[in-house]
Amino acid sequence: MPGTTARKQYRPRIVGAMAAVVGASLLLAACGSTKDTGSGSAGGGGTGKVGVILPLLTSPFWQSYNDYVPKMAKSEGVDALKTVNSNSDPSQQITDINNQLNQGVKGLVVAPLDSAAIEAGLDQAERKGVPVVAVDVAPDKGKVAMVVRADNVAYGTKACDYLGQHVTSGKVVQIMGDLASVNGRDRSQAFRTCVKTKYPKLKVLEIPAKWESDTAASQLGTLLNANPDIKGIYMQAGGVYLAPTLQTLKSKNLLKAAGQKGHIVIVSNDGIPQEFDAIRKGEIDATVSQPADAYAKYGMYYIKAAMEGKSFKPGPTDHDSTIVKLPSGILEDQLPAPLVTKDNVDDPKLWGNTVK
């Protein structure tokens, strides 16, 4: 799903009395730049239960993230409760946050469904002095200690570049996510902007599918009936769009393997094992690997740091990412998300190749 445009970044400086205690080398070895806020009461001084709230479990991507959570919580020394699934309902997600707060959690890791609606839950957590880390989706407003996310603008741009380099002209379809989510907005606008600027011979047709597989299948079928000459497809979430897209193409005898006449070039986002298999078969051509494992790992890392009263500054980290400040003032750790094609689909370092 479930980034931001590039901004001026600078190497973080170690600040505060903590540097005198632990030394600069220890701080630089940590994830990004950190300082002790002195608020030892934040999140219970680094101890206590942590609630983890998922947006949905109908996508293989979120199923994988869910599987990683207890493993990463253990490795990061976080006492995480059993995950809670909000079932794609933003209102339910606010209820889930309140329920977790009423259970006395000292920290929350939340993957927001709606970038605006999540503010109500964040405000409740702030009133109770409970730090929150957002994963995958950045809130429009509200207080979070960190957003753990990949650059979603880059997702749309990478998809555009791949299609533009393999489809010289003609119609391409963008199956969008929910535009109530900053992820859907970022990917959609980046794709449009890139096509308009760099590949003007492409005509973009759009499906606002809201991360819903049924909606994607239905609208793609209608679009193909009216436009049987479509040459490319960008799916913003392989976890929910891959199966219905391939099924729809197959039902219309349009699913041709890469290299065959009539092949429709398809680029996806997520990096799930099913996408990798589809790349190997030639059914799709590429995907951007969204780091489900790293989302879980650094969600736990940052909530532990926030509960200990630590904060961070913009700049490079020790795990090939960069912390940036969003226009809202929120900090976001933009994790790497590589493009996967037939050339590197078998790379054992990709999390999609480690899922059993």
N, C-alpha and C positions, 0 to 999 in steps of 0.2 A: 504494500500500500504506500494497502499502504504506504529541501535544500534551499539553498538561497543562491542568489547570484554572487559572483566573486566580490569580495570586499577587501579593503585595505587591511592587511594582517601584519602583526609584528611579533617578534619572538618574546615570549612571556618573561617577565622579571620576577624573581622571587622576592616577596615582600614580607614585612612583619617580623615579629620576634621569633617566629618559628625557624627562620633561616639561621638564627644564631644558635639554636638548639641542635638542629639536625644536620645543618650544613647544606650548602648549595648543591653539592653533588647528589645528595639523596633526593632532594626535591626535583631536580631535573630528571632523575630516573623514574619519577612518578609519571602518571598520565597527565600531560600538559602542565600548566602552571597552577600552583595551589597556594593558598594561604589559610591560616587559621583565623576564623572570624571571631574567636573568643566566646562564641555562643555555645558553651558546653551543654546547654539544655536542649539545643536543636536536635530533634529526633531522639531524645533520650540519651544524648552523649555518646552515640555510636553503637548502642545496644538496643535490643528489642525486636519485635516481629516486624516484618516488611510484607505489605500486601502487594500482589502483582495482578493487574487487571488487563485482560486481553480484549481486543476488539471483537474477535470472532474466532471460530474454530472450524469453519467450513472450507478454509483454504489450506493446502499443503504447506504453504509458507508459515502460516501461524501455528499449524500443528507442529512444525519443526521447532519454531521459536518456543512453543510451550514445552517441548521435550528438553530443550536446552536450559530452560530456566532453573530447575532444581540442581542440575549439574554445575552451572555457573554460580549459583548462589552458594553452593558448598565450596567451590574453589576460591570464591572471594570472601568467604567467612560471613555470609549473610544468612540470617534466620528467616527464610521466606516461607510464608504460608502457602497453602495450595492455591493455584491460580484461579481466578474468577473470570468467567466468559460473559461479556456483555451482549453477545448474540446480535451484533450489528445495529444495536439500538442506542443512540446517544443518550436518551433519557434514562435507560437502564444503566448506562455507564455512570451517570451521576449518582444514581441510587447505590450502585456497587461501591463507589468511592465512600459515600456516607456510611454504608454498612461496615466497611473496613475500618473507618475512623472510629465508629462506635465500638468496634472490637478492641480498640486501643493500640492499633499499629503505630509504630514510631517512624515509619517511612512508607512511601508508596512509589511503585513503578507502574506507570500507566501508558498504554498505547492509545491515544485519543482517536475516537471515531470522527468527531466534528471539531475543527480547530477553534470555532467560536463557542460552541455549547459547552466545551470542557471547562471554560472559565468558572462556571458555577461550582464545579467540584474542586477546582484548584483553590478557590476562595475559602471553601469549607476547610480544606487542609491547612491553609495558611492561618485561619482563625484558631485552629487547634495546635499550631506550632509544629505541624508534621511536614517535613520536606518531601518534595515530589520530583521524580525524574520522569520525563516524557520520552517514550521510545517510538521511533518511526515517524511520528507526526508532531509537528510543532504547534503549540497553541497560539492563537492570535493575541490573546491577552491572558494574564494570570501569572502567578509566580511559580517557576520551576527552578530547581538547582542546575539542571542541564537537560538539553534535548540530545538524545542519542539517535543519530539519523545519518543517512547518506545524502549527498547533494542531489535532490530530485530534479533540479534544473538540468543537471548533467545527464540524468536518465533520458529526458526528452530529447536533448541535443544528440546524445549518442545514437538513439534510435533513428533520429532524422538523418544523421550522417550516414549510417549504415544503409538505410533505404535509398538515400540520395545517390550513394555511390553504386548501388546495384539496380536502381530503376531510373533510367534516364529521363523519362517523361510519362505522364499519365496520372491516373487516379490512385490515391493511397488512402487507407482508412485509419483513423485514430480511434481506437476503442478506449474511451476515457474512464477515469475513476470518478469518485464522488467529488464534485467541485466544492462541497462544503468542507472538504479536507484540503489543507495546503498542499498535500502531495498531488492530488488530482489537479489542482490549479497550476502548480509548478511544472508538472510533466506536460500538461496540455499546452500551456503558453510557450514553453521552451520549444516544443515540437513545431508549433505554428510559426514562431519567430525564425527558427532555423530554416524551415522550408522556404518561407518567404524571402529570406535573405540570401540563402546559398543555393536553393534548388527551385527556382521559380517555375520550371516546367512541370512540377508536380502539383496536382490539385488535391487538396486535403478534404476528405469527407469525414464527418465526426459522428460518433455514437456516444452519448452521455449515459454510460451504463451503470454508474453509481456502485461499482464493485459487485454487481449482481450478475451471476452467470446466465440466468434466464433472460434478463434484459439484453445482455450482449448477444445471445444466440438469436433472439427474436428480431432485434434491430439489424443485425448483420445479415440475416436471411432476407429481410425486406430490402436492404441496401443492395445486395447482390442481384436480386431480381430486377432492380432498376438499373444497375450498373454491373453487368457481367464482365466488363473489361477492367475490373480492379486489378492492379498490379502489385500492390503492397499493403501490408497491415501492420500497425503498431498496437500491441496489446499492453496496456499500462499495468497489468497484473496477471501474470501467467497462472498464479494460483487459482484464480477464479475464472479467467477467460480462456485458458488453453484448451481444455476439453470441449467447451461449447463451440469454440471457433473451429477446431479441427472437425468436429462432428458436422457443423453446418457446411463447411467446405466439401466434406466427403459426400453429404447428401445431395449436393448440387454438381457432383463430379468435377470439382475444382481443386481437390487436394492432390496436387502433383508434386513428386519429390524434386528436391533441388537438382538442377541440371536437366530436367525434363521440360519439354515445351509446355508452356502454360503455367509453369510454377509461379505461385504468388509468394513474393518475398515477405517473410514474417519476422518481426523483431518483437521481443517480449521484455518484461521486467519481472524479476524475482530470483531466479537461479535455483529453482526447485529441481529435484531429480527427474521429474516428468518432463520438464523442458529440455534437460540435457539429453534424455532419451529421444525426444522429438528432433533435436538437432542431429543426433547420430543417424536417425532414420531419414533425414532430409525433409522432414515435415515442416519444421521452422528453421530459420537460418541463424538466429542469434538471440541472446538475452543478456540483460544486465543483472549481474548477481548481487542481489540485495542481501547484506550479511546477517542472516538470522542468528548465527552463532555469536557474532560480535555484538549484536543488539542486546542479547541476553547477558553477555559477559560485562559490557560496559554499563548497561543499565544497573547491574549489581554493584559494579565498581563505584559509580557516581553516587548511588543512594547511600552506600556505606560512608563515603567521604562526606556527603551532606549531613548525615546523622552525627558525624564526628565534628561538625562545625567548620568544615573546610569549604573553600570556594575556589574558583578557577578564573583564569584570564585568557583572552584570545591568543592564539599562537599555535605552533606545531606541537604535536604530541610525540610520544615514543612508540606509537603504533600506526605510523603512516597515515595519520589523519591531521586535520586542522580544526581547532576550536575557533569559531567565528561568532561575532555579535550580530544578532538579527536586528531589524529595524525596531522591534519591540523592546530591545534591550536584553532579551534572553540570550543566553549562550547556547551554542549548538556544536557538538562534536561531530564533524562530518566525516564519517568512516568511508574507507575505500569501497568502491562497487565496480568491479571490472566488467568489461564487455566479454561475453563468452561466445565463441563461434566454433565451427568444426575444428579449427586449428588448436584450440586449447581446452576443449570440452572435457578431456580426460585428465586435466590437471588435478592431482590428488589434494592440492591445497584448497580447492573450491569446496565450500561446505556442502554443496549439493552432491558431491561425490563421497561424502563421509556418512550420509544418512542411510541406515539399513532398512 
